[in-house]
Amino acid sequence: MSIKNLMGRKLAKITGRECRRCRFNVDGRCTLCKGAYMKCWHSITRPLFKERPGKYLRQDPGLTPKEQRELDKIKGALQEAGDTARDGGLLGD
């Protein structure tokens, strides 16, 4: 598997622009013309992607209170580590 193909798949999952979520995808086949399909498929940004209405829309459920507390703990630990490193001269201002 080529690196570009692997990176394209990973980035598609991160951005949500996967071919299976595209309006032009019908039963696993792209309905765009050959040239446009290849331009979209080989691009990391998926320039011709159109979100399909329905079950594939992303919904942001937010964080639960427990997850928010954990995130705050991590932020506090990182802030403390940054302050310690700055005091030790490892980081500039």
C-alpha positions in Angstrom: 0.0 0.0 0.0 1.4 3.3 -1.0 2.0 6.0 1.6 -0.3 8.5 -0.2 -3.1 5.9 -0.1 -2.5 5.2 3.6 -2.4 8.9 4.4 -5.5 9.5 2.3 -7.5 6.9 4.2 -6.4 8.1 7.6 -7.1 11.8 6.8 -10.5 10.8 5.3 -11.4 9.3 8.7 -10.2 12.3 10.6 -11.9 14.9 8.4 -15.0 12.8 7.9 -14.7 13.1 4.1 -14.9 9.4 3.4 -16.2 8.1 0.0 -19.0 6.2 1.8 -20.3 9.4 3.2 -20.3 11.3 -0.1 -23.6 12.1 -1.9 -22.1 10.8 -5.2 -21.5 7.3 -3.7 -24.3 4.9 -4.8 -23.9 1.3 -3.6 -20.2 1.6 -3.1 -19.6 3.2 -6.6 -18.8 6.8 -7.4 -21.3 8.3 -9.8 -19.0 11.2 -10.9 -17.4 11.0 -14.3 -14.1 9.2 -14.5 -11.8 12.2 -14.5 -13.6 14.0 -11.6 -13.7 10.8 -9.6 -10.0 10.2 -9.9 -9.3 13.8 -9.0 -11.4 13.4 -5.9 -10.1 9.9 -5.0 -6.4 10.8 -5.3 -6.7 14.0 -3.4 -6.3 14.2 0.4 -8.8 17.0 0.7 -11.5 15.4 -1.4 -12.4 18.6 -3.4 -15.6 17.2 -4.9 -17.0 15.7 -1.7 -20.6 16.5 -0.9 -22.0 15.4 2.4 -24.8 12.9 2.1 -27.9 13.8 4.2 -29.0 11.3 6.7 -27.3 8.8 9.0 -23.7 9.7 8.1 -23.9 13.3 9.3 -21.5 14.0 12.1 -23.0 15.0 15.4 -20.9 16.5 18.1 -22.2 15.1 21.4 -19.8 17.2 23.5 -17.9 16.0 26.5 -19.5 14.4 29.6 -18.7 16.0 32.9 -16.2 13.1 33.7 -14.4 13.6 30.4 -14.3 17.3 31.0 -12.6 16.8 34.4 -10.1 14.4 32.9 -9.3 17.0 30.1 -8.9 19.7 32.7 -6.4 17.4 34.7 -4.4 16.9 31.5 -4.4 20.6 30.7 -3.2 21.4 34.2 -0.4 18.8 34.1 0.8 20.1 30.7 0.7 23.7 32.0 2.7 22.7 35.1 5.2 20.9 32.9 5.5 23.9 30.6 6.1 26.2 33.6 8.7 23.9 35.0 10.5 23.7 31.7 10.4 27.5 31.4 11.8 27.9 34.9 14.6 25.4 34.1 15.6 27.4 30.9 14.5 24.7 28.5 11.8 26.9 26.9 12.0 30.5 25.9 9.3 33.1 26.7 
